[in-house]
Amino acid sequence: MNELNDTMILLLKQCLGTHRPDLLWVLDDSEIDIDEKLGNELRSAVSEELIERGFDKNDEPNQLGIDLENLIDQLGRIFMK
């Protein structure tokens, strides 16, 4: 998780707490190797949050949505390297 900044880690923690509390353990292990399966599970939890809270009334991304999209992208970079 060293590839995520503090803001991204906090955002991921919030998403996991709401949508996938069974994956919160990932945040406790800074040396974890995120493979494609786990990476996609993390991205899915963030995507759920994006759908629920990341868009304004015109279906444009709000600031939270932009932050969530960036987190999804960064999580993808971690397991695709």
C-alpha positions as a Markdown table, in Angstrom:
| # | Residue | x | y | z |
|---|---|---|---|---|
| 1 | Met | 0.0 | 0.0 | 0.0 |
| 2 | Asn | 3.0 | 2.2 | -0.2 |
| 3 | Glu | 1.9 | 3.4 | -3.6 |
| 4 | Leu | -1.1 | 5.2 | -2.1 |
| 5 | Asn | -0.9 | 8.5 | -0.4 |
| 6 | Asp | -2.5 | 9.2 | 3.0 |
| 7 | Thr | -5.6 | 10.7 | 1.5 |
| 8 | Met | -6.1 | 7.7 | -0.8 |
| 9 | Ile | -5.6 | 5.3 | 2.1 |
| 10 | Leu | -8.2 | 7.1 | 4.2 |
| 11 | Leu | -10.7 | 7.1 | 1.2 |
| 12 | Leu | -10.1 | 3.4 | 0.6 |
| 13 | Lys | -10.6 | 2.7 | 4.3 |
| 14 | Gln | -14.0 | 4.5 | 4.2 |
| 15 | Cys | -15.0 | 2.6 | 1.0 |
| 16 | Leu | -14.0 | -0.8 | 2.5 |
| 17 | Gly | -15.7 | 0.0 | 5.8 |
| 18 | Thr | -19.0 | 0.7 | 4.0 |
| 19 | His | -18.9 | -1.9 | 1.2 |
| 20 | Arg | -16.3 | -4.6 | 2.0 |
| 21 | Pro | -15.4 | -4.6 | 5.7 |
| 22 | Asp | -14.0 | -8.1 | 5.2 |
| 23 | Leu | -11.1 | -6.5 | 3.3 |
| 24 | Leu | -10.1 | -3.9 | 5.9 |
| 25 | Trp | -7.2 | -6.2 | 6.8 |
| 26 | Val | -5.5 | -5.1 | 3.6 |
| 27 | Leu | -4.8 | -1.7 | 5.2 |
| 28 | Asp | -3.0 | -3.3 | 8.2 |
| 29 | Asp | -0.3 | -4.9 | 6.0 |
| 30 | Ser | 1.9 | -2.4 | 4.2 |
| 31 | Glu | 3.9 | -5.2 | 2.6 |
| 32 | Ile | 0.9 | -7.0 | 1.0 |
| 33 | Asp | 1.2 | -8.1 | -2.6 |
| 34 | Ile | -2.0 | -7.0 | -4.3 |
| 35 | Asp | -2.7 | -9.5 | -7.1 |
| 36 | Glu | -5.4 | -9.0 | -9.8 |
| 37 | Lys | -8.2 | -10.7 | -7.8 |
| 38 | Leu | -7.6 | -8.7 | -4.7 |
| 39 | Gly | -7.0 | -5.5 | -6.7 |
| 40 | Asn | -10.3 | -5.9 | -8.5 |
| 41 | Glu | -12.1 | -6.5 | -5.2 |
| 42 | Leu | -10.7 | -3.3 | -3.8 |
| 43 | Arg | -11.6 | -1.4 | -7.0 |
| 44 | Ser | -15.1 | -2.8 | -6.9 |
| 45 | Ala | -15.6 | -1.5 | -3.4 |
| 46 | Val | -14.4 | 2.0 | -4.5 |
| 47 | Ser | -16.6 | 1.8 | -7.6 |
| 48 | Glu | -19.7 | 1.1 | -5.4 |
| 49 | Glu | -18.9 | 4.3 | -3.4 |
| 50 | Leu | -18.4 | 6.2 | -6.7 |
| 51 | Ile | -21.8 | 5.1 | -7.9 |
| 52 | Glu | -23.5 | 6.0 | -4.6 |
| 53 | Arg | -21.8 | 9.4 | -3.8 |
| 54 | Gly | -19.5 | 10.4 | -6.6 |
| 55 | Phe | -21.8 | 12.3 | -9.0 |
| 56 | Asp | -23.8 | 15.5 | -8.8 |
| 57 | Lys | -27.4 | 15.9 | -9.9 |
| 58 | Asn | -26.2 | 16.3 | -13.5 |
| 59 | Asp | -24.3 | 13.0 | -13.4 |
| 60 | Glu | -21.0 | 14.8 | -13.5 |
| 61 | Pro | -18.3 | 13.7 | -11.1 |
| 62 | Asn | -18.1 | 15.8 | -7.9 |
| 63 | Gln | -14.8 | 16.2 | -6.1 |
| 64 | Leu | -15.4 | 13.0 | -4.2 |
| 65 | Gly | -16.1 | 11.3 | -7.5 |
| 66 | Ile | -12.8 | 12.6 | -9.0 |
| 67 | Asp | -10.9 | 11.4 | -5.9 |
| 68 | Leu | -12.6 | 8.0 | -6.1 |
| 69 | Glu | -11.8 | 7.7 | -9.9 |
| 70 | Asn | -8.1 | 8.5 | -9.1 |
| 71 | Leu | -8.1 | 5.9 | -6.4 |
| 72 | Ile | -9.5 | 3.3 | -8.8 |
| 73 | Asp | -6.8 | 4.1 | -11.3 |
| 74 | Gln | -4.0 | 4.0 | -8.8 |
| 75 | Leu | -5.2 | 0.6 | -7.4 |
| 76 | Gly | -5.2 | -0.7 | -11.0 |
| 77 | Arg | -1.6 | 0.5 | -11.4 |
| 78 | Ile | -0.5 | -1.3 | -8.3 |
| 79 | Phe | -1.5 | -4.8 | -9.5 |
| 80 | Met | -0.8 | -4.3 | -13.2 |
| 81 | Lys | 2.9 | -3.4 | -12.6 |
